[in-house]
Amino acid sequence: MPVNVAIVGPAGSGKTTLFNALTAGRGADGVGMVDVPDERLQQLAGAVKPLKVTPAQVRVEDTPPGSRAQRVAFARQSDVLVKVARCFGPEPQPAAELEEFALDLVLADLASVERRLEAVAKEVRAGKKDATAENEVLQLAKEHLDAGRPLRTLVLEGEQRDLLKGVFPVSLKPAVYVANAADELLPLGGGPAAKVSELGAAEGAPVIVLSARLEAELGELEAHEQAEMRAGYGIDESGLGRIARAVWEAGGLITYFTAGEPEVRAWPCERDAPAPVAAGKIHTDFEKHFIRAEVTSVNELVEAGSMEALRAAGKLRVEGRDYRVKDGDVVFFRVGR
């Protein structure tokens, strides 16, 4: 399944313009698929010369207009939030607008936590296993939310975080901030963008400064024309590519590759995922029937030209179920029936 990204922001922030730029006009009904740029994919394709090249993708959805409750419900369905702030036009107030939406998420989680606490209190009295541990985590969450802080900034161990999953916390979701600035203020975006950067830094969230309108215009130009126009604004890279990579970073994702003559493909995977779990990204049966993984790097495969050549030279590493797939690995999974 692709990574689900929700583009959120107040009316007039330019979030729909950003959605159209990201999807290059290929989105329909506010939903579109976006390729994640990765130079390593092209390096592999140049060496292996496959029939097909398939990049990793994210599923991007533009928040429809609606009430606060509807916006929260929409955000809850995503894996990563892209929060767009208006940093252009008359009297931009990006920090206030972002904080208002963040408070909506906090209040929604607070209501969910309080409801769950009532149920867990009964389970604690009944002596139900693990109820005490969940109650302690919920109490920590409630205290944090009562202070107006998102759960994303609450320090929790892995097992504690798992105990919160039952309330489907929306303020726990990773976020990427986009400061949508005026063209003439690029590449830094001016004072309003600086305020967005401060918010992102306080949460440890990546911040991208761009002009959504400019990115939409650039998407209609040839590659060399794009490069010339960006240079005029002091920009050396597509803002859309930076967003895609920031989503990867915020979502705790890595990219691994499969490579052969039929297809070279990039696959998204959670960081530190065991090999069988990574194999399951290709097909659920691969996780169930995993035997071993044959692993190399992009550079080694590019030099050899094929997995077969590496295998013949005895240079493929054989890894078992406990191997943690790393970013940039090229993997051939051996599965049973």
LUMRO-796640 format. One line per field, with one value per residue (C-alpha): residue number from 1; residue in one letter; chain; x, y, z. Coordinates in pm, 1 decimal. Layout:
num <- (NUM / ...);
residuo <- (A / ...);
cadena <- (A / ...);
east <- (X / ...);
north <- (Y / ...);
up <- (Z / ...);
This chain:
num <- (1 / 2 / 3 / 4 / 5 / 6 / 7 / 8 / 9 / 10 / 11 / 12 / 13 / 14 / 15 / 16 / 17 / 18 / 19 / 20 / 21 / 22 / 23 / 24 / 25 / 26 / 27 / 28 / 29 / 30 / 31 / 32 / 33 / 34 / 35 / 36 / 37 / 38 / 39 / 40 / 41 / 42 / 43 / 44 / 45 / 46 / 47 / 48 / 49 / 50 / 51 / 52 / 53 / 54 / 55 / 56 / 57 / 58 / 59 / 60 / 61 / 62 / 63 / 64 / 65 / 66 / 67 / 68 / 69 / 70 / 71 / 72 / 73 / 74 / 75 / 76 / 77 / 78 / 79 / 80 / 81 / 82 / 83 / 84 / 85 / 86 / 87 / 88 / 89 / 90 / 91 / 92 / 93 / 94 / 95 / 96 / 97 / 98 / 99 / 100 / 101 / 102 / 103 / 104 / 105 / 106 / 107 / 108 / 109 / 110 / 111 / 112 / 113 / 114 / 115 / 116 / 117 / 118 / 119 / 120 / 121 / 122 / 123 / 124 / 125 / 126 / 127 / 128 / 129 / 130 / 131 / 132 / 133 / 134 / 135 / 136 / 137 / 138 / 139 / 140 / 141 / 142 / 143 / 144 / 145 / 146 / 147 / 148 / 149 / 150 / 151 / 152 / 153 / 154 / 155 / 156 / 157 / 158 / 159 / 160 / 161 / 162 / 163 / 164 / 165 / 166 / 167 / 168 / 169 / 170 / 171 / 172 / 173 / 174 / 175 / 176 / 177 / 178 / 179 / 180 / 181 / 182 / 183 / 184 / 185 / 186 / 187 / 188 / 189 / 190 / 191 / 192 / 193 / 194 / 195 / 196 / 197 / 198 / 199 / 200 / 201 / 202 / 203 / 204 / 205 / 206 / 207 / 208 / 209 / 210 / 211 / 212 / 213 / 214 / 215 / 216 / 217 / 218 / 219 / 220 / 221 / 222 / 223 / 224 / 225 / 226 / 227 / 228 / 229 / 230 / 231 / 232 / 233 / 234 / 235 / 236 / 237 / 238 / 239 / 240 / 241 / 242 / 243 / 244 / 245 / 246 / 247 / 248 / 249 / 250 / 251 / 252 / 253 / 254 / 255 / 256 / 257 / 258 / 259 / 260 / 261 / 262 / 263 / 264 / 265 / 266 / 267 / 268 / 269 / 270 / 271 / 272 / 273 / 274 / 275 / 276 / 277 / 278 / 279 / 280 / 281 / 282 / 283 / 284 / 285 / 286 / 287 / 288 / 289 / 290 / 291 / 292 / 293 / 294 / 295 / 296 / 297 / 298 / 299 / 300 / 301 / 302 / 303 / 304 / 305 / 306 / 307 / 308 / 309 / 310 / 311 / 312 / 313 / 314 / 315 / 316 / 317 / 318 / 319 / 320 / 321 / 322 / 323 / 324 / 325 / 326 / 327 / 328 / 329 / 330 / 331 / 332 / 333 / 334 / 335 / 336 / 337);
residuo <- (M / P / V / N / V / A / I / V / G / P / A / G / S / G / K / T / T / L / F / N / A / L / T / A / G / R / G / A / D / G / V / G / M / V / D / V / P / D / E / R / L / Q / Q / L / A / G / A / V / K / P / L / K / V / T / P / A / Q / V / R / V / E / D / T / P / P / G / S / R / A / Q / R / V / A / F / A / R / Q / S / D / V / L / V / K / V / A / R / C / F / G / P / E / P / Q / P / A / A / E / L / E / E / F / A / L / D / L / V / L / A / D / L / A / S / V / E / R / R / L / E / A / V / A / K / E / V / R / A / G / K / K / D / A / T / A / E / N / E / V / L / Q / L / A / K / E / H / L / D / A / G / R / P / L / R / T / L / V / L / E / G / E / Q / R / D / L / L / K / G / V / F / P / V / S / L / K / P / A / V / Y / V / A / N / A / A / D / E / L / L / P / L / G / G / G / P / A / A / K / V / S / E / L / G / A / A / E / G / A / P / V / I / V / L / S / A / R / L / E / A / E / L / G / E / L / E / A / H / E / Q / A / E / M / R / A / G / Y / G / I / D / E / S / G / L / G / R / I / A / R / A / V / W / E / A / G / G / L / I / T / Y / F / T / A / G / E / P / E / V / R / A / W / P / C / E / R / D / A / P / A / P / V / A / A / G / K / I / H / T / D / F / E / K / H / F / I / R / A / E / V / T / S / V / N / E / L / V / E / A / G / S / M / E / A / L / R / A / A / G / K / L / R / V / E / G / R / D / Y / R / V / K / D / G / D / V / V / F / F / R / V / G / R);
cadena <- (A / A / A / A / A / A / A / A / A / A / A / A / A / A / A / A / A / A / A / A / A / A / A / A / A / A / A / A / A / A / A / A / A / A / A / A / A / A / A / A / A / A / A / A / A / A / A / A / A / A / A / A / A / A / A / A / A / A / A / A / A / A / A / A / A / A / A / A / A / A / A / A / A / A / A / A / A / A / A / A / A / A / A / A / A / A / A / A / A / A / A / A / A / A / A / A / A / A / A / A / A / A / A / A / A / A / A / A / A / A / A / A / A / A / A / A / A / A / A / A / A / A / A / A / A / A / A / A / A / A / A / A / A / A / A / A / A / A / A / A / A / A / A / A / A / A / A / A / A / A / A / A / A / A / A / A / A / A / A / A / A / A / A / A / A / A / A / A / A / A / A / A / A / A / A / A / A / A / A / A / A / A / A / A / A / A / A / A / A / A / A / A / A / A / A / A / A / A / A / A / A / A / A / A / A / A / A / A / A / A / A / A / A / A / A / A / A / A / A / A / A / A / A / A / A / A / A / A / A / A / A / A / A / A / A / A / A / A / A / A / A / A / A / A / A / A / A / A / A / A / A / A / A / A / A / A / A / A / A / A / A / A / A / A / A / A / A / A / A / A / A / A / A / A / A / A / A / A / A / A / A / A / A / A / A / A / A / A / A / A / A / A / A / A / A / A / A / A / A / A / A / A / A / A / A / A / A / A / A / A / A / A / A / A / A / A / A / A / A / A / A / A / A / A / A / A / A / A / A / A / A / A / A / A / A / A / A);
east <- (0.0 / 129.5 / 195.8 / -112.9 / -43.2 / -307.7 / -251.7 / -412.1 / -431.6 / -671.8 / -865.6 / -639.9 / -317.9 / -256.3 / -293.3 / -498.5 / -241.2 / 23.9 / -182.4 / -214.0 / 159.6 / 247.9 / 17.6 / 105.2 / -264.6 / -314.9 / -517.2 / -891.4 / -1145.6 / -867.5 / -667.3 / -350.7 / -34.9 / 304.0 / 637.3 / 919.1 / 1231.1 / 1537.8 / 1857.2 / 1949.6 / 1654.2 / 1788.6 / 2138.8 / 2000.7 / 1796.6 / 2102.9 / 2293.3 / 2023.2 / 1827.5 / 1489.0 / 1167.7 / 1002.7 / 1110.0 / 873.1 / 943.9 / 808.0 / 487.6 / 282.6 / -93.6 / -175.0 / -516.1 / -630.2 / -839.7 / -1196.5 / -1373.3 / -1573.8 / -1611.3 / -1329.7 / -1455.4 / -1451.3 / -1095.8 / -981.3 / -1154.0 / -981.6 / -640.7 / -697.4 / -707.0 / -356.6 / -7.6 / 164.5 / 22.8 / 154.3 / 56.5 / 47.1 / 78.4 / 5.2 / 321.5 / 219.6 / -38.8 / -170.8 / -96.3 / -9.1 / -54.2 / 93.8 / 180.8 / -165.1 / -339.4 / -119.0 / -159.8 / -538.3 / -542.4 / -295.9 / -527.3 / -818.3 / -613.7 / -514.2 / -875.9 / -991.3 / -726.9 / -808.7 / -1172.1 / -1066.1 / -821.1 / -1076.6 / -1332.9 / -1076.3 / -966.3 / -1321.4 / -1326.1 / -975.2 / -1055.7 / -1319.4 / -1068.6 / -814.2 / -1071.9 / -1154.0 / -787.2 / -756.3 / -405.3 / -216.7 / -493.1 / -269.2 / 6.0 / -242.8 / -397.7 / -56.2 / 16.1 / -328.1 / -278.8 / 51.7 / -120.2 / -405.8 / -166.7 / 27.2 / -288.4 / -436.2 / -132.6 / -226.0 / 63.6 / 34.4 / 112.5 / 388.2 / 598.1 / 533.5 / 837.5 / 722.1 / 887.2 / 782.7 / 557.3 / 395.7 / 326.5 / 159.9 / -77.3 / -207.8 / -303.5 / -646.1 / -752.3 / -630.9 / -441.5 / -431.4 / -187.5 / 65.8 / 90.2 / 416.5 / 396.5 / 578.2 / 536.3 / 520.3 / 569.7 / 396.1 / 580.1 / 567.8 / 794.1 / 994.7 / 1084.5 / 1241.4 / 1447.3 / 1411.2 / 1051.7 / 1088.4 / 957.6 / 635.9 / 828.5 / 1074.9 / 784.4 / 680.4 / 1038.1 / 1031.6 / 714.6 / 862.3 / 1187.3 / 997.2 / 832.1 / 1130.5 / 932.8 / 1084.5 / 995.3 / 990.1 / 984.0 / 845.7 / 594.1 / 317.5 / 219.1 / 574.4 / 607.4 / 286.3 / 427.3 / 760.3 / 580.1 / 467.8 / 824.5 / 1096.9 / 1369.2 / 1632.5 / 1380.6 / 1289.5 / 1655.2 / 1704.2 / 1392.3 / 1482.6 / 1830.8 / 1671.3 / 1505.4 / 1813.5 / 1657.8 / 1868.8 / 1607.3 / 1238.6 / 1029.5 / 807.9 / 1100.1 / 1195.0 / 840.7 / 847.2 / 1175.1 / 1052.3 / 745.4 / 983.7 / 1186.1 / 886.1 / 713.6 / 1019.7 / 1053.5 / 1341.9 / 1360.6 / 1487.7 / 1504.6 / 1438.1 / 1620.0 / 1600.3 / 1538.6 / 1157.3 / 1154.4 / 1361.2 / 1145.7 / 1172.0 / 975.6 / 883.2 / 943.8 / 947.6 / 1295.7 / 1452.3 / 1187.4 / 1291.2 / 1347.1 / 1016.3 / 820.1 / 1001.8 / 925.5 / 558.7 / 557.2 / 583.5 / 317.4 / 172.4 / 259.8 / 628.1 / 621.4 / 443.7 / 673.3 / 1001.6 / 1312.5 / 1603.4 / 1709.9 / 1998.5 / 2127.6 / 2364.0 / 2404.2 / 2316.1 / 2683.2 / 2778.3 / 2489.4 / 2559.7 / 2922.2 / 2827.6 / 2534.0 / 2297.8 / 2203.9 / 2308.5 / 2659.7 / 2689.8 / 2560.3 / 2806.8 / 3088.8 / 2975.1 / 2921.1 / 2556.4 / 2510.3 / 2264.4 / 2055.0 / 1792.9 / 1472.6 / 1644.5 / 1812.5 / 1696.6 / 1660.1 / 1854.4 / 1792.5 / 1944.6 / 1956.1 / 1892.8 / 1719.8 / 1619.6 / 1378.0 / 1367.2 / 1022.4 / 863.9 / 517.3);
north <- (0.0 / 352.2 / 606.5 / 827.1 / 1199.9 / 1456.8 / 1817.0 / 2038.7 / 2411.7 / 2703.0 / 2847.2 / 3064.1 / 2892.0 / 2752.2 / 2387.3 / 2303.9 / 2477.6 / 2266.2 / 1951.0 / 2030.9 / 2097.4 / 1773.1 / 1563.1 / 1756.0 / 1791.4 / 1412.1 / 1411.1 / 1351.4 / 1444.5 / 1569.1 / 1246.1 / 1166.6 / 955.5 / 1125.8 / 970.0 / 1003.1 / 1121.5 / 905.5 / 921.8 / 566.9 / 429.2 / 575.5 / 446.1 / 94.0 / 128.4 / 242.0 / -68.4 / -334.0 / -190.5 / -324.8 / -322.6 / -112.6 / 138.4 / 200.5 / 465.2 / 461.0 / 661.0 / 846.1 / 887.9 / 1256.5 / 1388.8 / 1750.3 / 1827.1 / 1903.0 / 2206.9 / 2134.7 / 2186.0 / 2149.9 / 1803.6 / 1701.9 / 1830.0 / 1633.0 / 1318.4 / 1363.9 / 1406.6 / 1094.0 / 877.1 / 978.8 / 849.9 / 1189.7 / 1543.2 / 1816.2 / 2139.9 / 2435.0 / 2787.7 / 3110.8 / 3319.1 / 3552.8 / 3825.3 / 4082.9 / 4032.8 / 3662.9 / 3495.5 / 3150.2 / 3067.7 / 3152.0 / 2954.1 / 2648.4 / 2659.6 / 2677.9 / 2358.5 / 2191.3 / 2275.2 / 2111.3 / 1791.0 / 1814.6 / 1861.9 / 1568.5 / 1345.1 / 1471.4 / 1369.4 / 1024.6 / 974.5 / 1078.1 / 833.5 / 553.1 / 638.0 / 582.1 / 234.3 / 145.3 / 248.0 / -26.6 / -275.3 / -182.2 / -244.1 / -578.3 / -674.6 / -703.7 / -776.7 / -475.4 / -233.7 / -65.7 / -0.8 / 143.7 / 360.9 / 506.3 / 594.0 / 746.6 / 959.8 / 1086.4 / 1159.8 / 1344.7 / 1564.7 / 1646.8 / 1723.9 / 1930.8 / 2156.7 / 2207.9 / 2003.5 / 1742.3 / 1380.5 / 1392.3 / 1586.5 / 1343.9 / 1123.0 / 760.3 / 421.1 / 197.5 / -19.9 / 285.6 / 433.4 / 108.7 / 138.1 / 466.2 / 315.5 / 220.7 / 587.0 / 649.3 / 965.4 / 1222.4 / 1463.0 / 1177.5 / 1167.5 / 1291.1 / 1627.1 / 1825.7 / 2202.6 / 2391.5 / 2766.8 / 2880.2 / 3205.2 / 3484.2 / 3431.1 / 3746.1 / 3627.2 / 3300.0 / 3106.3 / 3183.7 / 3311.2 / 3616.2 / 3673.0 / 3467.6 / 3161.3 / 3208.2 / 3177.5 / 2849.7 / 2726.6 / 2806.4 / 2600.8 / 2309.0 / 2324.6 / 2319.7 / 1991.9 / 1842.6 / 1850.0 / 1927.7 / 2261.6 / 2328.8 / 2684.7 / 2721.2 / 2898.4 / 2657.2 / 2885.5 / 2889.0 / 2510.5 / 2467.4 / 2690.0 / 2507.3 / 2177.8 / 2296.9 / 2364.2 / 2143.7 / 2029.6 / 2277.8 / 2563.2 / 2464.6 / 2473.1 / 2820.1 / 2958.5 / 2812.0 / 2958.6 / 3300.6 / 3256.8 / 3111.5 / 2763.4 / 2460.1 / 2186.5 / 2119.1 / 2206.0 / 1912.1 / 1670.4 / 1819.3 / 1760.7 / 1397.7 / 1333.1 / 1519.4 / 1294.1 / 995.5 / 1140.5 / 1238.9 / 907.3 / 708.4 / 545.3 / 408.2 / 295.6 / -41.7 / -167.8 / -476.9 / -500.0 / -734.3 / -727.0 / -720.1 / -427.6 / -202.2 / -78.2 / 132.1 / 18.4 / 219.1 / 45.2 / 135.2 / 203.5 / -98.9 / -337.0 / -705.6 / -866.5 / -1063.4 / -743.1 / -564.2 / -858.0 / -820.4 / -479.7 / -665.9 / -924.5 / -1042.9 / -1402.7 / -1302.8 / -1225.2 / -1550.3 / -1770.7 / -1580.3 / -1801.1 / -1559.2 / -1230.3 / -1186.6 / -832.8 / -593.1 / -218.1 / 9.7 / 79.6 / -289.9 / -381.0 / -92.1 / -205.8 / -571.9 / -504.6 / -770.0 / -973.5 / -1285.6 / -1149.3 / -1068.0 / -1410.2 / -1580.8 / -1381.0 / -1481.5 / -1117.6 / -1134.7 / -1129.6 / -1388.8 / -1257.8 / -1426.8 / -1330.2 / -1104.3 / -883.3 / -520.1 / -383.6 / -59.6 / 241.7 / 180.6 / -198.5 / -393.8 / -715.8 / -1042.3 / -1229.3 / -1608.0 / -1733.0 / -2075.0 / -2198.1);
up <- (0.0 / -77.2 / 195.5 / 248.2 / 269.6 / 363.2 / 254.7 / 517.4 / 566.7 / 599.5 / 307.5 / 94.7 / 203.0 / -145.8 / -47.8 / -358.4 / -579.3 / -407.7 / -462.4 / -833.8 / -858.5 / -679.7 / -896.6 / -1216.6 / -1289.1 / -1283.9 / -963.0 / -968.6 / -702.1 / -478.4 / -487.1 / -682.0 / -684.4 / -668.8 / -764.7 / -511.3 / -697.1 / -634.5 / -842.4 / -736.1 / -930.5 / -1253.0 / -1177.0 / -1140.0 / -1456.1 / -1650.0 / -1542.4 / -1555.7 / -1854.5 / -1741.6 / -1941.5 / -1673.9 / -1406.7 / -1116.0 / -852.0 / -498.6 / -467.3 / -212.3 / -227.5 / -185.3 / -89.9 / -77.2 / 230.7 / 119.3 / 266.7 / 578.5 / 949.8 / 1202.0 / 1292.1 / 926.9 / 882.7 / 1186.8 / 1058.8 / 723.3 / 887.5 / 1097.8 / 782.3 / 671.0 / 749.0 / 720.3 / 733.0 / 503.0 / 675.5 / 435.6 / 574.6 / 385.5 / 384.4 / 101.2 / 40.8 / 286.3 / 656.5 / 660.1 / 999.4 / 938.5 / 1299.0 / 1431.3 / 1156.9 / 1206.1 / 1582.8 / 1546.4 / 1341.2 / 1578.1 / 1869.6 / 1683.9 / 1664.8 / 2031.6 / 2144.0 / 1931.2 / 2090.2 / 2438.6 / 2393.1 / 2269.0 / 2556.9 / 2818.7 / 2680.2 / 2680.5 / 3035.6 / 3158.1 / 3003.5 / 3121.4 / 3479.8 / 3485.8 / 3342.9 / 3612.1 / 3885.4 / 3725.5 / 3729.2 / 3350.6 / 3229.6 / 3084.4 / 3189.0 / 3447.6 / 3192.5 / 2944.4 / 3216.7 / 3302.6 / 2939.4 / 2891.9 / 3201.4 / 3059.9 / 2729.2 / 2899.0 / 3097.2 / 2779.9 / 2581.0 / 2863.4 / 2825.5 / 2458.8 / 2325.4 / 2048.6 / 2131.2 / 1870.7 / 2123.2 / 2410.7 / 2474.9 / 2484.0 / 2455.1 / 2167.8 / 2381.8 / 2540.2 / 2198.3 / 2095.7 / 2392.1 / 2247.8 / 1913.9 / 2044.0 / 2055.6 / 1696.4 / 1796.8 / 1520.5 / 1689.8 / 1699.8 / 1320.7 / 1168.6 / 996.0 / 728.5 / 728.7 / 399.2 / 407.9 / 89.2 / 23.2 / -232.2 / -533.2 / -463.9 / -112.8 / -228.2 / -143.3 / 231.0 / 225.6 / 450.5 / 802.8 / 776.5 / 656.4 / 942.3 / 1188.5 / 1025.5 / 1054.8 / 1427.5 / 1471.3 / 1282.4 / 1478.9 / 1807.8 / 1704.9 / 1526.0 / 1200.4 / 858.8 / 698.3 / 324.4 / 188.6 / -163.7 / -382.6 / -480.8 / -767.7 / -900.7 / -864.8 / -1068.2 / -1341.1 / -1341.4 / -1392.2 / -1735.6 / -1856.6 / -1999.8 / -1759.5 / -1880.8 / -1863.6 / -1509.0 / -1407.3 / -1558.3 / -1390.3 / -1050.9 / -1075.8 / -1118.5 / -780.1 / -612.7 / -596.9 / -684.7 / -639.5 / -695.1 / -391.1 / -475.2 / -455.4 / -118.6 / 7.4 / -105.3 / 75.5 / 384.3 / 392.4 / 384.9 / 672.0 / 884.8 / 825.4 / 935.3 / 593.8 / 390.6 / 28.4 / -85.4 / -442.8 / -647.9 / -978.4 / -1275.4 / -1647.9 / -1615.5 / -1370.3 / -1147.8 / -862.6 / -547.1 / -241.5 / 68.0 / 397.0 / 766.1 / 902.2 / 1076.7 / 939.7 / 949.6 / 609.0 / 610.3 / 679.0 / 397.0 / 167.0 / 258.7 / 89.3 / -241.2 / -155.1 / 174.7 / 82.6 / 69.1 / 439.4 / 524.9 / 315.6 / 354.7 / 338.2 / 298.6 / 142.9 / -99.2 / -49.0 / -222.1 / -263.4 / -553.3 / -624.9 / -629.9 / -857.6 / -1094.3 / -1118.3 / -1176.9 / -1408.8 / -1273.1 / -966.9 / -1159.6 / -1212.6 / -843.3 / -749.1 / -984.0 / -827.3 / -478.7 / -378.1 / -274.7 / 102.3 / 230.5 / 518.5 / 735.4 / 911.2 / 1164.9 / 906.0 / 918.5 / 567.0 / 515.0 / 297.2 / -45.1 / -18.7 / -337.5 / -236.2 / -398.5 / -171.3 / -169.0 / -69.2 / -37.6 / -131.4);
